[in-house]
């Protein structure tokens, strides 16, 4: 029997409303505000840790690439908005993340992490990454253990592949696909063209 908060690719992304920190200010964010855009939810365990800032800053440093694809990013952890603010007010050399190009959401109640089924037994969010499409449907889920960081480049590649197949419903993207590379026609006969070309 599936748990109450079981979610998977193809499901509607669980909605939420929470306080976030963006440009040194507190603001309310709602998942529904992002309908019409692609959205990357970047769950991470805690502020002021070791692997987390490498991921948070990588997505901020490359944010313009995400924005150019009509997508946004929300970072989410179980820290308070005050902890997020303090972390963002510290520069990277001092253990902070500095100014970020996207909001950090406070999930102090842990309800968002619970609804996305990534809260561990210690009360921290696992490294969950969700790509949600313009209709609010989850298209990609990746969850790493706490000690292993995620790849911005692979996230970007996956986002581009999702966008491609949604714009070209009769095609699918093979392993390691990059924009401009051959795709596969999704029929038994037409698919042979791809396999004969590699």
Secondary structure, DSSP 8 states (H G I E B T S, - for coil): ---TT---TTSB----EEEEEETTEEEEEEGGGGTTSEEEEEE-S-SS-SSHHHHHHHHHHTHHHHHTTTEEEEEEESS-HHHHHHHHHS-GGGT---S-SSEEEE-TT-HHHHHTT-B-TTS-B-EEEEEE-TTSBEEEEEEE-TT----HHHHHHHHHHHHHHHH-TTEE--TT--TTS--EESSTTTHHHHHHH-
